Amino acid sequence: MKARNVMSKDYVGKTVWLRGWVHRKRNLGSKIFIVLRDSSGIIQCLVSKDRVDEETWSEAEKITRESSFIVKGVIREDRRAPGGYELLVEKLRIVGLSDVFPIRGGEGVDYLLDNRHLWIRSTKLTSVMKIKHSVLKAAREYLESNGWWEVTPPILTSSAVEGGATLFEVKYFDRKAYLSQSAQLYLEALIFSLEKVWSLTPSFRAEKSRTRRHLAEYWHLELEAAWYNMHDMMKVAEELVAYIIERVLRERKLELETLKRDTKILEESIHTPYPRITYDKAIEILKNKGMKIEWGDDLGADEERTLTMEFNKPFFVTHFPKQIKAFYMKLDPTRPDVVLGFDMLAPEGYGEIIGGSEREDDYEKLLKRIIEFGLNPDDYKWYLDLRKYGTVPHSGFGLGVERLVMWIAGLDHIRDATPFPRFRERIYP
């Protein structure tokens, strides 16, 4: 049985067996209170000296925080107990006695990162991981129900997608290879047979920046579809995010409460369509707010944070200057200095969670853009071939899973949106 399952009127007066770990312990002389933790939650266990045999009492006295144990007892209601129920212990057996646990509360960030393998047991991180599970499950449900095919692109690549400056180089037998920045180019190859495809893979960015929203390794949910234009793909993006939020609110209410997450904006974000502004409008807003920015500048964390304060749900920024976006983005035929691209930004200061665009499907135009970006066309021969053999209008986007989780869970830093964060100067454990 699981702790959460037995905490109901249906189990009052019944004998159950539970197993888990010691979350907390209080010894009050003739009574010992042990809070058992398992994957479902916590339940208070009461060991009374006059109700158990000597062996069980001895085990209860000896047991330490984070020890694993098996316990038998009777469920009863008690409003003073966490969750309103507790287990009156009859038998208790220690399975793995823990040494003095090195995390006691009040430790600094670096200490907790050094002990991440233990800190991950915390109520906070457990709640985040459950929210992340629901995010991934909901994404898969939405995509499967709307006719998208899941595919498995490679992680080792021969060339860059976004640019060589942020590539992790690895030795691939007797030649160079790179850890993938994005599955996009490979997904584009698959739309010629499957039309609408998606993948969930790790992506790697060797950026020097160490900010609250950057990771060197993160999970990347990417979509690509034949026949879709930019607006078609933006509709998919907002529907997907809204569906994910609705499922998290329904399934992870307890975890959101544990994290003290104010859900008002999440509840508002279930409703689509999301607001849309152009890059031109974004620059106007920022200038009116007193920010020093000019047309053609990229939107950094500060600029995005300022923009998000104008909205109470996710919103799109579209039509960016071509020089600040990737070579594969299609230029707007009515205004060739901007691309048919979009970012989705989360409110409350969280910023970009999705980046997407219509892709350039003309061979000569794409070749010209590759050269303009200083890239070697030979490295992209196979990608250019997609424009030679049955080219088709198409669009796609990439969603940073940890960034979405960070916003939904209301986290201060992206490192807590993944079990073992990887960022500059840290790879432990």
C-alpha positions in Angstrom: 0.0 0.0 0.0 0.9 3.6 -0.4 0.6 6.4 2.2 -1.8 8.5 0.2 -4.1 5.6 -0.6 -4.8 4.6 3.0 -5.5 8.2 4.2 -9.2 8.0 3.8 -12.3 7.0 5.7 -12.4 3.7 3.8 -9.3 2.5 5.7 -10.2 3.8 9.2 -9.9 0.8 11.6 -8.2 -1.4 9.0 -4.7 -3.0 9.4 -2.3 -2.1 6.6 1.4 -2.6 5.8 3.4 0.4 4.6 7.1 0.9 3.6 9.1 4.0 3.0 11.6 6.3 4.6 11.7 8.4 7.8 10.8 11.9 6.8 10.8 13.3 10.4 10.9 11.8 13.9 10.0 13.0 17.4 10.6 11.1 20.5 8.3 12.1 23.4 9.3 9.4 25.9 6.6 6.8 25.9 5.5 7.9 22.4 7.5 8.2 19.2 6.1 9.9 16.2 7.6 8.9 12.8 6.5 10.5 9.6 6.8 7.9 6.8 7.5 9.2 3.3 6.9 7.2 0.1 6.4 8.1 -3.5 2.8 9.0 -2.9 3.3 11.4 0.1 3.6 11.2 3.9 1.7 9.7 6.8 2.3 10.0 10.5 3.0 6.8 12.4 2.5 6.7 16.2 4.5 4.2 18.2 3.2 3.9 21.8 5.5 1.9 24.1 2.5 0.3 25.8 1.0 -1.0 22.5 4.1 -2.7 20.9 6.5 -5.4 21.8 10.1 -4.7 22.9 11.6 -5.4 19.5 9.4 -2.9 17.8 10.0 -0.3 20.5 13.7 -0.8 20.2 13.6 -0.4 16.4 11.5 2.8 16.8 14.1 4.2 19.3 17.0 3.3 17.0 15.6 4.4 13.7 17.0 7.7 12.2 15.9 10.2 9.7 16.0 8.8 6.1 16.2 5.2 7.3 14.0 2.9 5.2 11.5 0.7 7.1 8.4 -1.5 6.9 5.6 -0.9 9.3 2.2 -2.5 10.2 -0.6 -0.8 11.9 -4.2 0.5 12.1 -5.4 3.6 10.4 -7.3 6.2 12.4 -8.5 9.8 11.9 -6.6 12.5 13.7 -7.0 16.1 12.7 -3.7 17.0 14.3 -1.8 14.7 12.0 -0.6 15.8 8.5 -3.4 14.9 6.1 -5.8 14.2 9.0 -4.9 10.5 9.4 -2.3 8.5 11.2 -1.1 4.9 11.6 -1.1 3.3 15.1 1.9 1.1 14.8 1.9 -2.6 15.8 5.1 -3.7 14.1 8.1 -1.9 12.7 11.2 -3.2 11.1 14.3 -1.2 9.9 15.4 -2.2 6.4 18.3 0.3 5.9 19.5 2.3 8.9 20.7 5.8 7.9 23.8 7.5 9.2 23.2 11.1 10.4 21.7 12.8 7.4 23.9 15.6 6.2 21.1 18.0 5.2 19.3 19.4 8.3 17.9 22.7 7.0 19.3 26.1 6.3 22.2 24.9 4.1 23.4 27.1 1.2 22.8 26.6 -2.5 26.3 25.2 -3.3 26.1 22.8 -0.4 22.8 21.5 -1.6 24.1 21.2 -5.2 27.1 19.2 -3.8 24.7 16.9 -2.1 22.1 16.9 -4.9 21.8 13.1 -4.8 20.4 13.5 -1.2 18.6 16.8 -1.6 16.5 15.4 -4.4 14.5 13.6 -1.7 13.2 16.9 -0.4 9.5 17.7 -0.5 10.2 20.6 -2.8 12.1 18.7 -5.4 9.8 15.7 -5.2 6.8 18.0 -5.9 8.7 19.6 -8.9 9.5 16.1 -10.3 5.8 15.1 -10.1 4.8 18.3 -11.8 7.4 17.6 -14.5 6.0 14.1 -15.0 2.5 15.5 -15.6 3.9 18.1 -18.0 5.5 15.4 -20.1 2.5 13.1 -19.9 0.2 15.9 -20.9 2.4 16.9 -23.9 2.4 13.3 -25.2 -1.4 13.0 -24.8 -2.0 16.2 -26.7 0.3 15.3 -29.6 -1.0 11.7 -29.9 -4.6 12.9 -29.9 -3.9 15.4 -32.6 -2.1 13.1 -35.1 1.5 13.8 -34.4 4.2 11.0 -34.8 6.9 10.6 -32.2 10.3 10.0 -33.7 13.8 9.5 -32.3 16.5 11.8 -33.9 20.2 11.5 -33.0 22.0 13.2 -30.2 25.4 13.1 -31.9 25.5 15.4 -34.9 27.9 16.4 -37.6 27.1 20.2 -37.7 25.5 23.0 -35.8 21.9 24.1 -35.8 22.1 27.4 -34.0 25.8 28.3 -34.3 29.2 26.9 -33.5 29.9 29.1 -30.5 27.6 27.0 -28.3 28.5 23.6 -29.5 29.9 20.8 -27.3 32.6 19.1 -29.4 33.2 15.3 -28.8 35.5 12.8 -30.4 33.6 10.4 -32.7 36.0 7.6 -33.4 38.6 9.4 -35.7 36.6 12.5 -36.4 34.8 15.4 -34.7 31.1 15.4 -33.8 28.9 17.5 -31.6 26.2 17.1 -28.9 22.9 18.2 -30.4 21.7 21.7 -29.9 18.3 20.8 -31.5 16.7 17.9 -33.3 15.0 20.3 -35.7 17.0 19.6 -38.9 16.4 15.9 -38.5 12.7 16.4 -37.8 12.5 18.4 -41.1 13.8 15.3 -43.0 11.0 13.2 -41.4 8.1 15.4 -42.4 8.4 14.3 -46.0 7.0 10.9 -45.0 5.2 11.5 -41.7 4.1 15.1 -42.2 3.7 16.0 -38.5 6.5 14.8 -36.2 7.8 15.5 -32.7 10.6 14.4 -30.4 11.7 14.7 -26.8 15.5 14.7 -26.5 18.2 16.2 -24.4 19.8 19.3 -26.0 23.2 20.8 -25.2 24.3 24.5 -25.2 27.9 25.4 -24.3 26.9 28.9 -23.3 29.2 30.8 -20.9 26.3 32.5 -19.3 25.1 31.2 -15.9 21.7 32.7 -15.2 18.5 31.6 -13.4 17.1 30.2 -16.7 20.1 28.6 -18.4 21.2 25.0 -18.4 24.0 23.3 -20.4 21.8 20.2 -20.8 18.0 20.4 -20.9 15.1 18.4 -22.3 13.8 19.7 -25.6 10.3 19.1 -26.9 10.3 19.8 -30.7 7.7 19.8 -33.4 7.9 20.0 -37.2 5.0 19.9 -39.7 4.6 19.9 -43.4 2.1 22.4 -44.9 2.0 24.5 -41.7 2.8 28.2 -41.8 3.9 30.3 -38.8 0.3 31.0 -37.6 -0.6 27.4 -37.8 2.3 26.5 -35.6 1.6 29.2 -33.1 -1.9 27.8 -32.7 -0.4 24.4 -31.9 2.0 25.9 -29.4 -0.7 27.7 -27.4 -3.0 24.8 -27.5 -0.2 22.5 -26.3 0.8 24.8 -23.4 -2.8 25.4 -22.4 -3.5 21.6 -22.4 -0.4 21.0 -20.2 -1.3 23.6 -17.7 -4.9 22.3 -17.4 -3.6 18.8 -16.7 -1.1 20.0 -14.1 -3.8 22.0 -12.3 -6.0 18.9 -12.3 -3.4 16.3 -11.3 -0.9 18.2 -9.2 -3.0 20.4 -6.9 -1.2 19.1 -3.8 2.2 19.6 -5.2 1.4 23.2 -6.3 0.1 23.9 -2.8 3.3 22.4 -1.3 5.3 24.8 -3.4 3.0 27.6 -2.4 2.3 28.4 -6.0 -0.3 31.1 -6.7 -2.3 29.5 -9.5 -4.4 32.4 -10.6 -2.3 33.1 -13.7 -2.0 29.4 -14.5 -5.8 29.2 -14.4 -6.1 32.2 -16.8 -3.5 30.6 -19.1 -5.8 27.6 -19.9 -7.8 30.0 -22.2 -6.5 30.6 -25.7 -5.7 32.4 -28.0 -2.7 34.0 -26.3 -1.9 37.6 -27.0 0.4 38.4 -30.0 2.7 41.4 -30.4 5.3 42.1 -33.1 9.0 42.7 -32.3 8.4 46.3 -33.4 5.7 46.7 -30.8 7.9 45.0 -28.2 10.7 47.6 -28.8 8.1 50.4 -28.5 6.9 49.1 -25.2 10.5 48.7 -23.9 11.5 52.2 -24.9 8.4 53.6 -23.2 9.5 51.8 -20.1 12.8 53.6 -20.2 14.9 50.7 -21.4 18.0 51.4 -23.6 17.3 49.2 -26.7 17.2 49.8 -30.4 15.6 48.0 -33.3 17.8 45.1 -34.2 18.9 44.3 -30.7 18.1 40.9 -29.3 15.7 40.6 -26.4 17.7 39.6 -23.3 16.4 38.4 -19.9 15.8 41.9 -18.6 13.9 43.0 -21.7 11.8 39.8 -21.7 11.1 40.2 -18.0 9.8 43.8 -18.6 7.6 42.6 -21.4 6.1 39.8 -19.4 4.8 42.3 -16.8 2.4 43.6 -19.5 0.5 40.3 -19.7 -1.3 37.9 -17.4 -0.8 34.8 -19.5 1.7 33.5 -22.0 2.1 35.7 -25.2 3.9 35.7 -28.5 6.5 38.1 -30.0 6.7 37.7 -33.7 8.6 39.0 -36.8 12.1 39.4 -35.4 14.9 41.1 -37.4 16.6 38.5 -39.6 20.1 39.2 -38.2 19.2 38.0 -34.7 17.5 34.8 -35.7 18.7 31.5 -37.2 19.6 31.0 -40.9 16.8 28.5 -41.5 14.0 31.0 -40.7 11.9 32.1 -43.7 12.0 35.8 -44.5 8.7 37.7 -44.5 8.0 38.2 -48.3 6.3 41.5 -47.5 9.2 42.7 -45.4 12.4 40.9 -46.0 14.3 42.4 -43.1 12.3 40.3 -40.6 11.6 36.6 -40.3 8.4 34.6 -40.0 9.4 33.6 -36.5 7.9 33.7 -33.0 8.8 33.3 -29.4 6.3 32.4 -26.6 7.1 34.2 -23.4 5.7 33.1 -20.0 4.4 35.9 -17.7 5.6 36.8 -14.2 9.1 37.5 -15.4 9.9 34.0 -16.7 10.4 34.9 -20.3 10.9 32.7 -23.4 9.7 29.1 -23.2 9.1 28.4 -26.9 10.9 29.5 -30.0 9.7 28.7 -33.5 9.3 29.8 -37.1 8.3 29.0 -40.6 11.3 27.4 -42.3 12.9 28.5 -45.6 11.8 26.0 -48.2 13.5 27.5 -51.2 16.9 25.9 -52.1 18.6 29.1 -53.4 17.4 31.3 -50.6 18.4 28.8 -48.0 21.9 28.4 -49.5 22.3 32.2 -49.6 21.4 32.4 -45.9 23.8 29.7 -45.0 26.6 31.6 -46.7 25.5 34.9 -45.1 25.9 33.2 -41.7 29.5 32.2 -42.5 28.6 28.5 -42.5 30.0 25.8 -44.8 27.4 24.7 -47.3 29.1 21.3 -47.5 28.1 20.7 -43.9 24.4 21.2 -44.9 24.3 19.4 -48.2 21.8 16.8 -46.9 19.7 19.6 -45.4 19.7 21.5 -48.7 18.7 18.3 -50.4 15.4 18.5 -48.6 14.7 21.6 -50.7 15.8 19.9 -54.0 13.6 16.8 -53.7 10.0 17.7 -53.1 10.3 20.8 -51.0 7.2 21.8 -49.1 6.2 24.8 -46.9 6.7 23.8 -43.2 7.1 25.2 -39.7 8.2 24.1 -36.3 9.1 25.0 -32.8 11.1 23.9 -29.8 9.8 24.0 -26.2 12.3 24.1 -23.3 10.7 21.6 -20.8 12.6 22.9 -17.8 11.7 26.5 -18.5 8.0 25.5 -18.7 8.3 23.6 -15.5 10.1 26.4 -13.8 7.2 28.8 -14.6 4.4 26.4 -13.8 6.0 25.5 -10.5 6.9 29.1 -9.7 10.6 28.3 -9.2 13.2 30.9 -8.6 15.9 29.0 -10.6 15.8 26.5 -13.4 18.3 24.2 -11.6 15.4 22.9 -9.5 13.4 21.9 -12.6 15.7 19.0 -13.3 17.1 16.2 -11.1 20.8 16.8 -11.7 21.4 20.2 -13.3 24.2 20.8 -15.7 25.5 24.3 -16.1 28.8 26.2 -16.4 31.5 24.9 -14.0 29.2 22.2 -12.5 28.6 18.6 -13.5 28.4 16.9 -10.0 27.2 14.3 -9.4 
